[in-house]
């Protein structure tokens, strides 16, 4: 099946300038643009929801319309004749007749119990969890309704109190189910770190109840609690690797067992300000994902010109395949400020390529699916949803 050409990653070249003795100016273009993906109306046909559940949902909609019409007639019959403010009755088939997502302030004790089941919050003191519980909202999501859709702002996270949600993306005009979220699981924590719009939709399978917590409350806790920050940062790294290796077409020919092993071989590395990861002249294979901050890919300066530079930001990846072509790198890769990455170094990647021949097709896939910065240097976006 022919796949659409991937969108250009948000990796922007910087303009050349005359060579000067003063240090290079800092990288300023770090604008990340998230393009909302249109989502069709709820309850699509064909749908990923089982047929019997779709039928139940449709019956509930019809019943809701009939009940709303009956209530409107009863209210009109019992209302006093001299009323000065009259509300129009709900007409059958109107939007108001369908029970969409409803919300209200959550009971703090119920919210406290729900938040305590989230693995990332297990080590938090009670006062910290209670602060989130007091700021939370309870939302009732009827079967087949969307809790959020692609393109929404990722300004809160959710905990499933009851029921199940399916996470969907639109690909080639059809729905693709990514995963299911059940009771006690959180969704939306990823967006706190990625800073993106929702890149997937969440829809209820059967009636569901969720807790919504503003990210502002969680960010306030992160400033005070190093343990929570480390827990969520580890969760972010795990999720970005799962999404990148599990969904990227770069690894399309690698089976699930091999992908799990690949994820396990990535190593976290903190990069200090000014530290160089790759020097010009190196012959190496490297795959890395930026999880915090940014890396600068710098081309050797030409006579009379400043070096051309590219920035690889959070949620983007870089691949270098110089060892496969046998040619030394012409680029320097360094951190202009503090950054952190997860990476497959030359040794780890060489061992994986030895064990899984499908990985040897990377030099062929990279030019087709990413942006080529230099002869053996490629950049792209992981494509992981900001959930």
Secondary structure, 3 states (H helix, E strand, C coil): CCCCCCCCCCCCECCCCECCCCCCCCCCCCCCCCCCCCCCCCCCCCCCCCHHHHHHHHHHHHHHHHHHHHHHHHHHHHCCCCCCCCCCCCCCCCHHHCCCCEEEECCHHHHHHHHHCCHHHCCCCHHHHHHHHHCCEEEEECCCCEEECCCCECCEEEEEEEEEEEEEEEECCEEEEEEEECCCCEECHHHHHHCCECCCEEEEEEEEEEEEEEHHHHHHHHHHCHHHHHHHHHHHHHHHHHHHHHHCHHHCCCCHHHHHHHHHHCEEEEECCCCEEECCCCCCEEEEEEEECCEEEEECCCCCECCCEEEECCCEEEEEEHHHHCCCCCEEEECCCCEEEEEECHHHHHHHHHHCHHHHHHHHHHHHHCEEEECCEEEEECCCCCC
